Amino acid sequence: MSLLPLEGVRVVDFCSNIAGPFGSMILAQLGADVIKVEPPAGDDSRYYAGAVDGVSTVHRYVGAGKRGVVVDLKAPSGVEVALAIIRTSDVVLQSMRPGVADRVGIGEATAREQNPDVLYYDVNAFGTGPVGRDRPGYDPLVQAFSGIMEMTGHEDSPPTRCAPSVVDLGTGQWVALTVLAALMARGRGRPVATLETALVDTAFSLVAYQATGAKVTGTRPPRAGSGNPIAAPYQCFECSDGWILVAAPSQRLWERTAKALGVGELVADPRFLTTTDRTRHRHALEDTLTEVTRHATMQDCIDRLGAAGVPAGPVQGLEEAVESEVAQERGTFVRSDGVPLVRLPWLADGEPAAWRSTAPGLGEHTRGVLADVGFSADRIDALHAEGSVSSPPPPSEELP
């Protein structure tokens, strides 16, 4: 049975790139009618590297389940179309720089003139206040600002970006969760009108406990490489044929680790007596344990640690992880238009969510959406002629 609690809810998405569109994609998979509004040239995400059959995998993913409309917001008649869609929508998402939505004519005040009950969601980079409004914002810029890049990597390495777009994707998750919460609140008679999430909010939430530590102490978190500054051993170790990750953050697991690796005497070493001691001397602990692990295979170490009840596993490349038995068992990939896309991370009654539809072609649903929101066929033709909206050309008829 499909989990579609948002059937009957319409969302108009004026966002670009990844953060907002990822959030609206989640809403689409939960049943919402998501209308993705793109400029005539298309969203930037269409043209990212990593295309399959000419369509970027980013667009295939964040565009799945939506209806696609092309509207030129620089044209007055294009704004007319946008406002007509807003009039019929429950939620407006936009990620333009602060002030731009107002300038082009789809800001919150104008949207409420058209639809007083609309839930208006502003997704931005550093907020709308005088300090943050003019700061440019992409995932790596926010990682750099928030300390994520400076705390990532090894001590002798330059600042390192966390490879997945964690700020963008995390923001999209907050967008979806907050829309769901607001709709639930409305259903219980507690109206919510305006929502906002900044990329920097997401970044700070990702480093929440480190941020509190930095705020209280005024000190920068140390780089921990593959480890974590709150416990040790809790990191990667080199073996003769690769690397493993050992997660032994508690005293009990540490003692089991030492015995499993044949260095039980380390338990009584003054440098490693407590979690705090081991964390303070984590480099010495790493060197000592590596002298054992580098002379054994990955599987040997994993078997020895596993027999002792210590969590340990291989460090894999992504190309290995996607072909793993775990990925197969979890049904990680669900095909969309013949392309394997990573499913959303929930099962409903044991079943994954199927992709409701593929990511739309540029302007694929323009005519249908305009008809839905009240435009006549003649007016739709006129808007196309003016260039304020566009659709893909109809398929050519084959000659007899």
C-alpha positions in Angstrom: 0.0 0.0 0.0 1.4 3.4 -1.0 2.0 6.0 1.8 0.4 9.1 0.2 -0.9 11.3 3.1 -0.5 14.4 1.0 -2.9 13.5 -1.8 -5.0 16.6 -2.6 -2.2 19.0 -1.5 -0.7 21.2 -4.2 2.8 22.6 -3.8 4.3 25.1 -6.3 8.1 24.9 -6.3 10.0 28.0 -7.5 13.3 26.6 -6.0 16.4 25.8 -7.9 19.4 23.4 -7.7 19.1 20.8 -4.9 17.9 21.9 -1.4 14.4 23.1 -2.1 13.8 20.7 -5.0 14.8 17.8 -2.8 12.3 18.8 -0.2 9.5 19.1 -2.7 10.5 15.8 -4.2 9.9 14.2 -0.8 6.5 15.9 -0.6 5.7 14.6 -4.1 6.5 11.0 -3.1 4.1 11.5 -0.2 1.3 12.3 -2.6 1.4 16.0 -3.1 0.8 17.5 -6.6 4.1 19.3 -6.9 4.3 21.8 -9.8 8.0 22.6 -10.6 8.3 26.0 -12.2 11.5 26.5 -14.2 12.9 29.4 -16.2 13.0 29.1 -20.0 16.6 27.8 -19.9 15.7 25.2 -17.2 16.9 24.6 -13.7 20.7 24.4 -13.3 20.4 20.9 -12.0 19.4 19.7 -15.4 22.9 20.3 -16.7 25.1 19.0 -13.9 27.6 16.3 -14.7 26.7 12.7 -14.4 24.0 12.4 -17.1 22.2 9.2 -18.0 20.6 9.4 -21.5 21.3 13.1 -21.6 19.6 13.9 -18.3 21.6 14.6 -15.1 21.2 12.1 -12.3 20.6 15.1 -9.9 17.6 16.3 -11.9 16.3 12.7 -12.3 16.4 12.4 -8.5 15.2 15.8 -7.2 12.6 16.2 -10.0 11.0 12.8 -9.6 7.2 12.8 -9.1 6.6 16.4 -10.2 4.9 18.2 -13.0 7.1 20.6 -14.9 6.2 24.0 -16.1 8.3 26.6 -17.9 7.4 30.2 -16.9 9.4 33.4 -17.7 9.1 35.5 -14.5 10.7 38.4 -16.3 7.6 38.8 -18.4 4.5 40.3 -16.9 2.3 37.5 -18.4 4.7 35.0 -16.9 4.1 36.5 -13.5 0.4 36.3 -14.2 0.7 32.6 -14.8 2.8 32.1 -11.6 0.2 33.9 -9.5 -2.6 31.8 -11.1 -0.8 28.7 -10.0 -0.2 30.2 -6.5 -4.0 30.8 -6.2 -4.7 27.1 -6.5 -1.8 25.9 -4.3 -1.6 25.0 -0.6 2.2 25.6 -0.3 4.6 27.9 -2.1 8.3 27.1 -2.0 10.9 29.6 -3.2 14.6 29.9 -2.8 15.4 33.1 -4.5 17.8 35.5 -2.9 16.1 37.7 -0.3 14.1 40.4 -2.0 14.1 38.8 -5.5 10.7 37.1 -5.1 9.2 40.5 -4.1 10.9 42.2 -7.0 9.7 39.7 -9.7 6.2 39.7 -8.2 5.7 36.4 -6.3 6.8 37.5 -2.8 4.8 36.6 0.2 2.6 39.7 0.4 1.6 39.3 -3.3 1.1 35.6 -2.9 -1.3 36.2 0.0 -3.3 38.8 -2.0 -4.0 35.9 -4.4 -4.3 33.2 -1.8 -4.7 34.3 1.8 -4.4 30.8 3.2 -1.2 29.7 1.3 1.7 28.3 3.3 4.7 30.4 2.2 8.1 28.8 2.6 11.3 30.8 2.1 14.5 28.7 1.6 17.6 30.8 1.7 21.3 30.7 2.5 22.1 32.9 5.4 18.6 34.3 6.3 16.8 37.5 5.3 18.2 39.8 7.9 20.6 42.7 7.2 23.7 40.6 8.0 22.9 37.4 6.0 20.6 38.5 3.2 23.3 39.4 0.7 25.6 36.5 1.3 25.8 34.0 -1.6 24.9 30.5 -0.6 25.8 27.2 -2.1 26.4 24.0 -0.1 30.3 24.3 -0.1 30.1 28.0 0.9 28.0 27.1 3.9 30.2 24.2 4.8 33.1 26.6 4.7 31.4 29.2 6.8 30.0 26.9 9.5 33.2 25.1 10.4 32.3 21.8 8.7 35.2 22.0 6.2 37.7 23.1 8.8 36.8 20.1 11.1 36.8 17.6 8.3 39.8 15.6 7.2 43.1 14.9 8.8 45.3 17.3 10.8 47.8 17.8 8.0 45.2 18.2 5.3 43.7 21.4 3.9 40.0 22.2 4.6 38.0 19.4 3.2 34.4 19.5 1.9 32.2 16.7 3.1 31.7 15.0 -0.2 27.9 14.5 -0.2 25.9 17.7 -0.4 24.9 17.3 3.3 23.7 20.9 3.7 21.5 20.9 0.6 20.1 17.5 1.3 19.6 18.2 5.0 17.8 21.4 4.2 15.5 19.5 1.8 14.6 17.1 4.6 13.9 20.0 7.0 11.7 21.6 4.3 9.6 18.4 3.9 9.4 17.8 7.6 8.3 21.4 8.4 5.7 21.4 5.7 4.2 18.2 7.1 4.3 19.7 10.6 2.6 22.9 9.5 -0.1 21.1 7.6 -0.7 18.9 10.7 -0.9 22.0 12.9 -3.4 23.6 10.5 -5.5 20.5 10.6 -5.7 20.9 14.4 -6.7 24.5 14.3 -3.3 26.0 14.9 -2.7 28.0 11.7 0.9 28.5 10.4 1.4 31.0 7.6 5.1 31.5 7.0 8.1 29.1 7.1 11.8 29.7 6.6 14.9 27.5 6.6 18.4 28.8 5.8 21.2 26.5 4.7 23.2 27.8 7.6 20.5 26.6 10.0 20.9 23.1 8.6 24.7 23.4 8.8 24.7 24.3 12.5 22.2 21.5 13.2 24.6 19.0 11.6 27.4 20.1 14.0 25.0 20.7 17.0 27.0 19.2 19.8 30.4 20.4 18.4 28.8 23.9 18.1 27.8 23.9 21.7 31.3 22.9 22.7 32.8 25.6 20.6 30.4 28.2 22.0 31.1 27.2 25.6 34.9 26.8 25.3 35.8 29.1 22.5 38.0 26.4 21.0 38.0 24.8 17.6 37.2 21.1 17.4 40.2 19.1 16.4 40.2 17.2 13.1 39.7 13.6 13.7 40.3 12.1 10.3 38.1 9.0 10.2 37.5 9.2 13.9 35.4 11.2 16.3 36.8 13.4 19.1 34.3 12.1 21.6 35.7 8.5 21.9 38.5 6.1 20.9 39.0 3.7 19.2 36.3 5.0 16.9 38.0 5.2 13.5 39.6 3.5 10.5 42.6 1.2 10.8 44.8 0.0 8.0 45.0 -3.7 7.3 47.2 -5.6 4.8 44.6 -5.4 2.1 42.5 -2.3 2.9 40.9 -0.5 5.8 38.3 -1.3 8.4 36.3 0.9 10.7 36.3 0.0 14.4 33.6 1.5 16.6 34.4 0.9 20.3 33.3 4.1 22.1 32.5 2.5 25.4 34.8 1.0 28.1 33.4 -2.4 27.6 33.9 -2.4 23.9 37.4 -1.0 24.3 38.4 -3.9 26.6 37.0 -6.4 24.1 38.8 -4.7 21.2 42.2 -4.9 23.0 41.7 -8.6 23.8 40.5 -9.5 20.4 43.5 -7.9 18.8 45.9 -9.6 21.2 46.9 -6.5 23.0 45.0 -6.9 26.2 47.8 -5.4 28.3 46.8 -2.0 26.8 43.7 -2.0 29.0 45.9 -1.2 32.0 48.1 1.4 30.2 47.7 4.7 32.0 47.2 6.5 28.6 44.2 4.4 27.7 42.4 3.8 31.1 39.3 5.8 30.4 37.4 7.2 27.4 38.8 10.6 28.1 42.4 9.2 28.4 42.0 7.3 25.1 40.6 10.4 23.3 43.5 12.5 24.6 46.0 10.0 23.4 44.1 8.8 20.4 47.1 9.2 18.0 49.2 6.9 20.2 46.4 4.5 20.4 45.9 4.6 16.6 49.6 3.9 16.1 49.6 1.0 18.6 46.6 -0.7 17.2 47.7 -0.2 13.6 50.9 -2.1 14.3 48.6 -5.1 14.8 46.0 -4.5 12.1 48.3 -3.8 9.2 49.8 -7.3 9.5 46.4 -8.9 9.2 43.7 -9.0 6.5 40.5 -7.0 6.7 38.4 -10.1 7.1 40.7 -11.6 9.8 40.3 -8.4 11.9 36.6 -8.1 11.3 36.1 -11.8 12.3 38.2 -11.4 15.4 36.5 -8.3 16.5 33.0 -9.6 15.5 33.5 -12.7 17.6 34.2 -10.4 20.6 31.1 -8.4 20.0 32.9 -5.3 18.7 31.3 -3.4 15.8 33.7 -3.4 12.9 33.3 -3.4 9.1 35.1 -2.8 5.9 35.7 0.7 4.4 34.2 0.4 0.9 34.1 2.4 -2.2 30.7 3.6 -3.3 30.9 1.3 -6.3 31.2 -1.6 -3.9 28.5 -0.4 -1.5 25.8 -0.1 -4.2 26.4 -3.7 -5.3 26.5 -5.1 -1.7 24.1 -7.7 -0.4 22.8 -5.1 2.1 21.8 -2.8 -0.7 20.1 -5.6 -2.5 18.3 -6.8 0.7 17.2 -3.3 1.5 15.9 -2.6 -2.0 18.0 0.5 -2.1 17.4 1.2 -5.8 13.9 1.6 -7.4 14.0 2.2 -11.1 12.5 5.3 -12.7 12.4 5.3 -16.5 14.9 2.4 -16.5 17.4 4.3 -14.3 18.1 3.0 -10.7 17.5 5.8 -8.3 18.0 5.5 -4.5 14.7 5.2 -2.9 13.6 7.4 -0.1 14.6 6.0 3.3 11.4 4.6 4.6 9.4 1.4 4.3 5.6 1.6 4.8 4.2 -1.7 5.8 7.4 -3.3 4.6 7.2 -1.8 1.1 9.4 1.0 -0.4 7.9 4.0 -2.0 7.7 3.6 -5.8 8.6 6.6 -7.8 5.3 8.2 -8.7 6.6 9.5 -12.1 9.9 10.4 -13.7 11.4 13.9 -13.5 9.6 16.0 -16.0 11.1 17.2 -19.3 11.6 20.9 -19.6 8.1 22.4 -19.7 6.5 18.9 -20.1 3.3 19.7 -18.2 3.0 23.5 -19.0 -0.2 23.1 -21.0 -1.9 20.7 -18.6 -1.1 22.8 -15.5 -2.3 26.0 -17.1 -5.5 24.4 -18.0 -5.8 23.1 -14.5 -5.5 26.6 -13.0 -8.1 28.2 -15.3 -6.4 29.3 -18.6 -8.4 28.7 -21.8 -6.8 26.9 -24.7 -6.6 30.2 -26.7 -4.9 32.0 -23.8 -2.4 29.2 -23.4 -1.6 29.5 -27.1 -1.2 33.2 -26.7 1.1 32.8 -23.8 3.3 30.4 -25.8 3.3 32.8 -28.7 4.5 35.6 -26.3 7.3 33.4 -25.0 6.2 33.8 -21.4 5.6 30.0 -21.1 6.9 27.1 -23.1 6.3 23.4 -23.8 8.2 20.8 -25.6 7.2 20.6 -29.3 4.6 17.9 -30.0 6.1 14.7 -31.5 6.4 14.8 -35.2 4.0 12.6 -37.2 5.7 9.8 -39.2 5.3 10.0 -42.9 3.2 7.2 -44.4 
